[in-house]
Each structure stands twice: as structure tokens, then as C-alpha cells.
Amino acid sequence: MIHSAMLLAIVITLIAASRFSLLPTVLMSMTSAAILRFVIL
């Protein structure tokens, strides 16, 4: 089962990937996943 934090991180990553290049997308996905894991879990 996918946790809600990971699902939100995937959505944020997909939105970032549609707007930015590779490096900002990777940085945003890592940051959002870490923050969401800390806040939600």
C-alpha cells in the first residue's frame, strides 16, 4: 500500500517534471518527499 506522503510526493514530482529541467525536479522531489514523510508520518 502506498502511503499518502509518498503519493503526494509523486504528484509534486510529476508537476515539477512538467515545468522544470532535471536538476530542479530532482531537488524538489527529494525535498518534498522528506518534508511530507516528516509531517505526515
GUZAPA-321901 format. One record per atom (N, C-alpha, C): y, z, x; residue number from 1; residue in three letters. Coordinates in steps of 0.05 Angstrom, whole numbers. Example, Ala and Ser with C-alpha at 12.3 -4.5 7.8 and 13.67 -1.06 7.14 Angstrom:
<pts>
@yy->-114, zz->156, xx->264, seq->1, type->ALA .
@yy->-90, zz->156, xx->246, seq->1, type->ALA .
@yy->-66, zz->156, xx->264, seq->1, type->ALA .
@yy->-45, zz->142, xx->257, seq->2, type->SER .
@yy->-21, zz->143, xx->273, seq->2, type->SER .
@yy->1, zz->157, xx->258, seq->2, type->SER .
</pts>
This chain:
<pts>
@yy->-24, zz->0, xx->17, seq->1, type->MET .
@yy->0, zz->0, xx->0, seq->1, type->MET .
@yy->25, zz->0, xx->18, seq->1, type->MET .
@yy->44, zz->-16, xx->10, seq->2, type->ILE .
@yy->69, zz->-18, xx->26, seq->2, type->ILE .
@yy->88, zz->4, xx->16, seq->2, type->ILE .
@yy->99, zz->18, xx->35, seq->3, type->HIS .
@yy->119, zz->39, xx->28, seq->3, type->HIS .
@yy->145, zz->26, xx->20, seq->3, type->HIS .
@yy->160, zz->39, xx->4, seq->4, type->SER .
@yy->186, zz->28, xx->-5, seq->4, type->SER .
@yy->205, zz->24, xx->18, seq->4, type->SER .
@yy->204, zz->41, xx->38, seq->5, type->ALA .
@yy->222, zz->37, xx->61, seq->5, type->ALA .
@yy->216, zz->11, xx->76, seq->5, type->ALA .
@yy->190, zz->5, xx->79, seq->6, type->MET .
@yy->183, zz->-20, xx->93, seq->6, type->MET .
@yy->190, zz->-44, xx->76, seq->6, type->MET .
@yy->186, zz->-42, xx->50, seq->7, type->LEU .
@yy->193, zz->-64, xx->32, seq->7, type->LEU .
@yy->223, zz->-70, xx->33, seq->7, type->LEU .
@yy->239, zz->-49, xx->33, seq->8, type->LEU .
@yy->268, zz->-53, xx->35, seq->8, type->LEU .
@yy->276, zz->-65, xx->62, seq->8, type->LEU .
@yy->262, zz->-56, xx->83, seq->9, type->ALA .
@yy->268, zz->-67, xx->110, seq->9, type->ALA .
@yy->261, zz->-96, xx->112, seq->9, type->ALA .
@yy->239, zz->-105, xx->98, seq->10, type->ILE .
@yy->232, zz->-133, xx->98, seq->10, type->ILE .
@yy->253, zz->-149, xx->83, seq->10, type->ILE .
@yy->262, zz->-139, xx->61, seq->11, type->VAL .
@yy->283, zz->-153, xx->45, seq->11, type->VAL .
@yy->308, zz->-156, xx->62, seq->11, type->VAL .
@yy->317, zz->-135, xx->75, seq->12, type->ILE .
@yy->341, zz->-136, xx->92, seq->12, type->ILE .
@yy->337, zz->-156, xx->115, seq->12, type->ILE .
@yy->313, zz->-157, xx->126, seq->13, type->THR .
@yy->307, zz->-175, xx->148, seq->13, type->THR .
@yy->308, zz->-204, xx->138, seq->13, type->THR .
@yy->298, zz->-209, xx->115, seq->14, type->LEU .
@yy->299, zz->-237, xx->104, seq->14, type->LEU .
@yy->327, zz->-245, xx->98, seq->14, type->LEU .
@yy->343, zz->-227, xx->88, seq->15, type->ILE .
@yy->371, zz->-234, xx->82, seq->15, type->ILE .
@yy->386, zz->-239, xx->108, seq->15, type->ILE .
@yy->381, zz->-222, xx->128, seq->16, type->ALA .
@yy->394, zz->-226, xx->154, seq->16, type->ALA .
@yy->385, zz->-252, xx->168, seq->16, type->ALA .
@yy->360, zz->-259, xx->165, seq->17, type->ALA .
@yy->349, zz->-283, xx->177, seq->17, type->ALA .
@yy->361, zz->-308, xx->164, seq->17, type->ALA .
@yy->369, zz->-307, xx->139, seq->18, type->SER .
@yy->381, zz->-330, xx->126, seq->18, type->SER .
@yy->410, zz->-333, xx->134, seq->18, type->SER .
@yy->423, zz->-313, xx->146, seq->19, type->ARG .
@yy->451, zz->-314, xx->152, seq->19, type->ARG .
@yy->457, zz->-314, xx->182, seq->19, type->ARG .
@yy->440, zz->-302, xx->199, seq->20, type->PHE .
@yy->447, zz->-298, xx->227, seq->20, type->PHE .
@yy->426, zz->-310, xx->245, seq->20, type->PHE .
@yy->432, zz->-311, xx->271, seq->21, type->SER .
@yy->413, zz->-321, xx->290, seq->21, type->SER .
@yy->392, zz->-300, xx->297, seq->21, type->SER .
@yy->375, zz->-305, xx->316, seq->22, type->LEU .
@yy->352, zz->-289, xx->322, seq->22, type->LEU .
@yy->359, zz->-260, xx->331, seq->22, type->LEU .
@yy->376, zz->-258, xx->351, seq->23, type->LEU .
@yy->382, zz->-231, xx->362, seq->23, type->LEU .
@yy->394, zz->-212, xx->341, seq->23, type->LEU .
@yy->415, zz->-220, xx->326, seq->24, type->PRO .
@yy->426, zz->-202, xx->306, seq->24, type->PRO .
@yy->405, zz->-195, xx->284, seq->24, type->PRO .
@yy->388, zz->-214, xx->278, seq->25, type->THR .
@yy->367, zz->-209, xx->258, seq->25, type->THR .
@yy->348, zz->-188, xx->267, seq->25, type->THR .
@yy->339, zz->-190, xx->292, seq->26, type->VAL .
@yy->320, zz->-171, xx->303, seq->26, type->VAL .
@yy->333, zz->-143, xx->305, seq->26, type->VAL .
@yy->358, zz->-142, xx->314, seq->27, type->LEU .
@yy->372, zz->-116, xx->316, seq->27, type->LEU .
@yy->375, zz->-104, xx->288, seq->27, type->LEU .
@yy->383, zz->-120, xx->268, seq->28, type->MET .
@yy->387, zz->-109, xx->241, seq->28, type->MET .
@yy->360, zz->-100, xx->229, seq->28, type->MET .
@yy->339, zz->-115, xx->234, seq->29, type->SER .
@yy->313, zz->-107, xx->222, seq->29, type->SER .
@yy->303, zz->-82, xx->235, seq->29, type->SER .
@yy->305, zz->-79, xx->261, seq->30, type->MET .
@yy->296, zz->-54, xx->274, seq->30, type->MET .
@yy->313, zz->-30, xx->265, seq->30, type->MET .
@yy->339, zz->-34, xx->264, seq->31, type->THR .
@yy->356, zz->-12, xx->255, seq->31, type->THR .
@yy->351, zz->-4, xx->226, seq->31, type->THR .
@yy->350, zz->-24, xx->209, seq->32, type->SER .
@yy->345, zz->-17, xx->181, seq->32, type->SER .
@yy->318, zz->-4, xx->176, seq->32, type->SER .
@yy->297, zz->-13, xx->190, seq->33, type->ALA .
@yy->271, zz->-1, xx->187, seq->33, type->ALA .
@yy->272, zz->28, xx->196, seq->33, type->ALA .
@yy->284, zz->33, xx->219, seq->34, type->ALA .
@yy->286, zz->61, xx->229, seq->34, type->ALA .
@yy->301, zz->79, xx->210, seq->34, type->ALA .
@yy->324, zz->69, xx->201, seq->35, type->ILE .
@yy->341, zz->86, xx->183, seq->35, type->ILE .
@yy->326, zz->91, xx->157, seq->35, type->ILE .
@yy->314, zz->70, xx->145, seq->36, type->LEU .
@yy->301, zz->73, xx->120, seq->36, type->LEU .
@yy->277, zz->91, xx->122, seq->36, type->LEU .
@yy->262, zz->89, xx->144, seq->37, type->ARG .
@yy->239, zz->107, xx->147, seq->37, type->ARG .
@yy->249, zz->136, xx->149, seq->37, type->ARG .
@yy->271, zz->141, xx->163, seq->38, type->PHE .
@yy->281, zz->168, xx->166, seq->38, type->PHE .
@yy->292, zz->178, xx->139, seq->38, type->PHE .
@yy->306, zz->162, xx->124, seq->39, type->VAL .
@yy->318, zz->170, xx->99, seq->39, type->VAL .
@yy->298, zz->173, xx->76, seq->39, type->VAL .
@yy->280, zz->154, xx->73, seq->40, type->ILE .
@yy->262, zz->153, xx->51, seq->40, type->ILE .
@yy->237, zz->171, xx->55, seq->40, type->ILE .
@yy->226, zz->171, xx->80, seq->41, type->LEU .
@yy->202, zz->186, xx->85, seq->41, type->LEU .
@yy->208, zz->214, xx->92, seq->41, type->LEU .
</pts>
